[in-house]
Amino acid sequence: MFRSSKIRESQGDRLFILGIYALLTAVLLVILLPLLYIVSSSFSSPQAVISGRVWLFPVEFTLDGYTAVFRNPQIGTGYMNSLIYAVAGTTINVVMTVMLAYPLARKTFYGRNVIMVLLIITMIFEGGLIPYYLLVKNLQLLDTRWAMILPGALAVFQVIVARTFFQTTIPDELAEAAELDGCNDIRFILRIVLPLSKPILAVMSLMYAVGHWNAYFDALIFLRSADLFPLQIVLRNILILNTIDPTMVSNVDIFLAQQGLKDLLKYSLIVVASLPVLIIYPFVQKYFVKGVMIGSLKG
Amino acid sequence: MTGITEQSIAAPRLPGRKKPVRKSAYKRIRRHWQLYAVIALPILYLITFKYVPMAGILIAFKDYNVVQGIWGSPWVGFKYFNQFFESPNFWLYINNTLGISLYGLAIGFPAPILLALALNEVGNGLFKKSVQLVTYAPYFISTVIMVSIIIMTLSPNVGIVSKFFQWMGVENTNFMGMPGLFKSIYVWSDVWQYTGYGAIIYIAALAGVNPELYESAKVDGASRIQKIINIDIPSLIPVSTILLILNLGNVMKLGFEKVYLMQNPLNLQTSEVISTYVYKVGLLSSSFSFSTAIGFFNSVINLILLVSVNYLARRLSSNSLW
């Protein structure tokens, strides 16, 4: 009796696991196919894309879309600006986050609970858009590069993640022993804490850098000059608002050619704009999963 | 212990008990003076960029004008709050905000759990790794690109989805221009983008389940489904409760970026939410006080929601934020 029921169940199990594999394969395809379609379209001729002949692989292979992307001066400027904001912003972010998180991780740091409460308050309550805008305006930061870096100089969530990491990986005894040996706090941070925290620093840098690369809201409200625009604002103008500056085009032939290329350019642009993040991602993925887990410990 | 004797000996010279306590605080600060120097800059940042804007909420109760500034502008009490409550679109914006949030929660909350449960069944092979690698990837696509992908695939005539429907014999439709579809497009594209990332935390929780539980379940002849129901799901409850509280407590905080990019004149009826309205009223038509009042109202509702959901969770289960 027991044996027969066991056999029946394992058949059910086999069917069940088959269903699971089918489901996951479907999920895989649903995510992969649109991405593949975009990449393939970016390498296909405009006619093939418009007439719907592109499904999975490039049709009438061409690099015209990419040539158009690299010829567009707005995209080049946006790319450079985004690189500047991402590199400078991430550097400041990581330094500031460690500066705030490490003292809060020390049990002997007087006043840490008060500062933690102040931190948590900023997570559940905020001033809102207009006071934020007026502050940046009053600090004379409107329409400057600083507006893209200073207002978001640290993310409270990342501070809490880093603090949890420091608390769980760097034992108090180590700090005390170093103190007895005459190592001061700043030296301890530079020589001991940072080298031991490479995983969390990698995750934090990735999260901050992706954040800067993908952000458009601050640029939308703080920037007016086109030469300061990050890539995402340029993308929005081209991809969503459908504006390619006609003054950029010198004669009618090129203009008509660009009209034909417009769709193609969009696909190529999506690929080019996502490239930096997607290239780094597989290398940091291992750390990245770890970082998300540490963040989740504290809810 | 010796401290007590010293204190009692020194008592005549010291005014009361306060001194030793203060001295110890001073000592503790002096011990880590370098850390205070280190933390000073981030604290200055927090005060400037987080707390000063909180004080700026004052202008919701004032008639803000640039000349007189935040402090000099005249008080008007709840004028702008009333203006918002009485505006004909008040309920429309609330409904749109809540509608998109709750719809998103209903689909977007269970989806990562299901994905994690499914991935947990297939073993740590190449298949699992590739599914994970691929499903996480869309998380890194920027909102601007995500929305343009949505618009491009749905655009009439040329978009791939439109072509598919035409091929099926359905008439050419402008999906982005249909108010009734806005919520679904928003929610399902979010599911596409964030399910993989959201599953990470549940996969980690499942990896932490004691393997002995599975072994004894096997000995008892439990089927896979029974194992999922009796071992996997209970082990996910603490994490999922916390995340549910956070999500429910943030339903009014529906993000600006994606909604704003997905808006067009045809779908505004269902796509105008509080955050986009605050932006338009405040920065595009410069009604600073009115916009701040709406934002403040929204934050307060949000805070009340978060506290009450957390209270409920604490009463009903042992899992809560605080």
Chai-1 contact restraints between the chains, C-beta under 6 A:
chainA,res_idxA,chainB,res_idxB,connection_type,confidence,min_distance_angstrom,max_distance_angstrom,comment,restraint_id
A,K6,B,G221,contact,1.0,0.0,6.0,A-B,restraint_1
A,E9,B,S223,contact,1.0,0.0,6.0,A-B,restraint_2
A,G12,B,S223,contact,1.0,0.0,6.0,A-B,restraint_3
A,D13,B,S223,contact,1.0,0.0,6.0,A-B,restraint_4
A,D13,B,R224,contact,1.0,0.0,6.0,A-B,restraint_5
A,F16,B,R224,contact,1.0,0.0,6.0,A-B,restraint_6
A,I20,B,A118,contact,1.0,0.0,6.0,A-B,restraint_7
A,I20,B,E121,contact,1.0,0.0,6.0,A-B,restraint_8
A,L23,B,A118,contact,1.0,0.0,6.0,A-B,restraint_9
A,L24,B,A118,contact,1.0,0.0,6.0,A-B,restraint_10
A,L24,B,V131,contact,1.0,0.0,6.0,A-B,restraint_11
A,L28,B,V131,contact,1.0,0.0,6.0,A-B,restraint_12
A,L28,B,V134,contact,1.0,0.0,6.0,A-B,restraint_13
A,I31,B,V134,contact,1.0,0.0,6.0,A-B,restraint_14
A,I31,B,T135,contact,1.0,0.0,6.0,A-B,restraint_15
A,L32,B,V134,contact,1.0,0.0,6.0,A-B,restraint_16
A,I50,B,V158,contact,1.0,0.0,6.0,A-B,restraint_17
A,G52,B,K163,contact,1.0,0.0,6.0,A-B,restraint_18
A,M96,B,P42,contact,1.0,0.0,6.0,A-B,restraint_19
A,M99,B,V38,contact,1.0,0.0,6.0,A-B,restraint_20
A,M99,B,P42,contact,1.0,0.0,6.0,A-B,restraint_21
A,L100,B,P42,contact,1.0,0.0,6.0,A-B,restraint_22
A,P103,B,L35,contact,1.0,0.0,6.0,A-B,restraint_23
A,P103,B,I39,contact,1.0,0.0,6.0,A-B,restraint_24
A,F109,B,H32,contact,1.0,0.0,6.0,A-B,restraint_25
A,F109,B,L35,contact,1.0,0.0,6.0,A-B,restraint_26
A,Y110,B,R28,contact,1.0,0.0,6.0,A-B,restraint_27
A,Y110,B,I29,contact,1.0,0.0,6.0,A-B,restraint_28
A,T122,B,K50,contact,1.0,0.0,6.0,A-B,restraint_29
A,G127,B,P53,contact,1.0,0.0,6.0,A-B,restraint_30
A,G127,B,M54,contact,1.0,0.0,6.0,A-B,restraint_31
A,G127,B,G56,contact,1.0,0.0,6.0,A-B,restraint_32
A,G127,B,I57,contact,1.0,0.0,6.0,A-B,restraint_33
A,G128,B,T292,contact,1.0,0.0,6.0,A-B,restraint_34
A,G128,B,G295,contact,1.0,0.0,6.0,A-B,restraint_35
A,L129,B,V278,contact,1.0,0.0,6.0,A-B,restraint_36
A,L129,B,G282,contact,1.0,0.0,6.0,A-B,restraint_37
A,L129,B,G295,contact,1.0,0.0,6.0,A-B,restraint_38
A,I130,B,G282,contact,1.0,0.0,6.0,A-B,restraint_39
A,I130,B,F288,contact,1.0,0.0,6.0,A-B,restraint_40
A,I130,B,S291,contact,1.0,0.0,6.0,A-B,restraint_41
A,I130,B,T292,contact,1.0,0.0,6.0,A-B,restraint_42
A,P131,B,P53,contact,1.0,0.0,6.0,A-B,restraint_43
A,P131,B,G56,contact,1.0,0.0,6.0,A-B,restraint_44
A,Y132,B,P53,contact,1.0,0.0,6.0,A-B,restraint_45
A,L135,B,V52,contact,1.0,0.0,6.0,A-B,restraint_46
A,L135,B,P53,contact,1.0,0.0,6.0,A-B,restraint_47
A,P151,B,F49,contact,1.0,0.0,6.0,A-B,restraint_48
A,A153,B,Y45,contact,1.0,0.0,6.0,A-B,restraint_49
A,N184,B,Q34,contact,1.0,0.0,6.0,A-B,restraint_50
A,D185,B,Q34,contact,1.0,0.0,6.0,A-B,restraint_51
A,D185,B,L35,contact,1.0,0.0,6.0,A-B,restraint_52
A,I186,B,Q34,contact,1.0,0.0,6.0,A-B,restraint_53
A,V210,B,F140,contact,1.0,0.0,6.0,A-B,restraint_54
A,N214,B,S142,contact,1.0,0.0,6.0,A-B,restraint_55
A,Y216,B,V144,contact,1.0,0.0,6.0,A-B,restraint_56
A,F217,B,E257,contact,1.0,0.0,6.0,A-B,restraint_57
A,I221,B,L283,contact,1.0,0.0,6.0,A-B,restraint_58
A,Q232,B,S142,contact,1.0,0.0,6.0,A-B,restraint_59
A,Q232,B,V144,contact,1.0,0.0,6.0,A-B,restraint_60
A,L235,B,V144,contact,1.0,0.0,6.0,A-B,restraint_61
A,R236,B,V144,contact,1.0,0.0,6.0,A-B,restraint_62
A,L239,B,S148,contact,1.0,0.0,6.0,A-B,restraint_63
A,I240,B,S148,contact,1.0,0.0,6.0,A-B,restraint_64
A,I240,B,L261,contact,1.0,0.0,6.0,A-B,restraint_65
A,I270,B,I145,contact,1.0,0.0,6.0,A-B,restraint_66
A,V277,B,F140,contact,1.0,0.0,6.0,A-B,restraint_67
A,Y281,B,F140,contact,1.0,0.0,6.0,A-B,restraint_68
A,V289,B,I200,contact,1.0,0.0,6.0,A-B,restraint_69
A,V292,B,I200,contact,1.0,0.0,6.0,A-B,restraint_70
A,M293,B,A204,contact,1.0,0.0,6.0,A-B,restraint_71
A,S296,B,I201,contact,1.0,0.0,6.0,A-B,restraint_72
A,G299,B,I242,contact,1.0,0.0,6.0,A-B,restraint_73
